[in-house]
Amino acid sequence: MDFKGRGAERIKSDNLAAFILYDKDGKIVNQGMAKTMDISRTGAAIEFHMPLEEGYKIELTLGMGDEVVKITGTIKNTAVIDERNFHIGIEFDFLTEEDINRIGMLYPSIIK
């Protein structure tokens, strides 16, 4: 499944990610675990068992080897994969060089 809009190269990934979802008022409305599908310098796609509201803020905590990367972003789109799973497109707010280097330990092509 390929969504338009993210200009950075997408790297297939398969990591568990903890997340906290915030509504437009900044209140926590959901939290749990999801699986990453791909990641880039500007965003990620996760697989989750229910759709997440577009425009809501999300905080992801990704395990990258021995490192943990916390990233905030915005839900940009949701699509049905099958009757139990949804593809959630996330645009990151900002990644530091340190975050990119941590992600690069597992996905070296993100550093390029």
C-alpha positions in Angstrom: 0.0 0.0 0.0 1.6 3.3 -1.1 0.4 6.7 0.0 1.3 9.9 -1.8 2.6 12.9 0.1 5.8 11.8 1.8 8.8 12.9 -0.2 11.5 11.0 1.7 12.5 7.4 0.8 10.4 4.9 2.7 12.3 2.0 4.3 10.4 -1.2 5.1 10.4 -1.8 8.9 8.9 -4.3 11.3 9.3 -3.0 14.8 7.0 -2.7 17.7 6.2 0.8 18.7 4.4 2.0 21.8 2.2 5.0 21.2 0.1 7.6 22.9 -2.6 9.3 20.9 -3.8 12.8 21.7 -7.0 14.5 20.5 -7.2 18.0 19.2 -7.5 19.3 22.8 -4.3 17.5 23.9 -6.1 14.8 25.9 -4.9 11.2 25.8 -7.6 9.2 23.9 -5.7 6.0 23.2 -2.4 4.2 23.9 -1.0 0.9 23.1 1.3 -1.0 20.8 1.5 -1.1 17.0 3.8 -2.5 14.4 5.8 -0.2 12.1 5.4 -0.9 8.4 7.9 1.7 7.0 9.8 4.6 8.2 11.5 7.6 6.6 13.1 10.9 7.7 9.6 12.6 7.5 7.2 10.0 8.7 6.2 6.4 9.3 3.4 3.9 8.7 2.1 1.7 11.4 -0.3 -1.2 11.5 -3.0 -1.1 14.1 -6.2 -3.0 14.8 -8.4 0.1 14.5 -8.4 3.4 12.6 -6.9 6.4 14.3 -8.4 9.9 13.8 -6.7 12.1 11.1 -5.2 15.3 12.6 -4.7 13.8 16.0 -1.2 14.0 17.5 0.8 10.8 18.3 3.8 10.1 20.3 5.7 7.0 19.2 8.4 5.2 21.2 10.5 3.0 18.9 13.0 0.5 20.0 16.1 0.7 17.8 18.5 -1.9 18.9 19.6 -0.9 22.4 18.3 2.6 21.8 14.9 4.1 22.2 13.6 6.9 20.0 10.7 9.1 21.0 9.0 10.9 18.1 5.9 13.1 17.9 3.8 13.5 14.8 0.4 13.9 13.3 -2.0 11.2 11.9 -2.3 12.0 8.2 -4.3 9.1 6.8 -5.8 5.8 7.6 -6.6 2.9 5.2 -8.1 -0.6 5.6 -5.6 -3.4 5.2 -8.1 -6.1 6.0 -11.0 -6.6 8.4 -8.7 -6.6 11.5 -5.9 -4.2 10.5 -5.4 -0.6 9.4 -2.5 1.3 7.8 -1.9 4.6 9.7 0.2 7.2 8.0 2.1 9.5 10.4 4.0 12.7 9.5 6.8 13.5 12.1 6.9 16.9 13.6 10.7 16.9 13.8 13.6 14.4 14.0 16.9 15.4 15.5 20.2 14.2 13.9 20.6 12.1 17.0 17.2 10.5 16.3 18.2 9.9 12.7 21.4 8.3 13.8 19.6 6.0 16.3 17.2 4.9 13.6 20.2 4.5 11.3 21.6 1.8 13.5 18.8 -0.5 12.2 18.1 1.2 8.9 21.4 2.7 7.6 19.9 4.1 4.4 17.9 6.7 6.5 21.2 8.5 7.2 21.8 9.2 3.5 
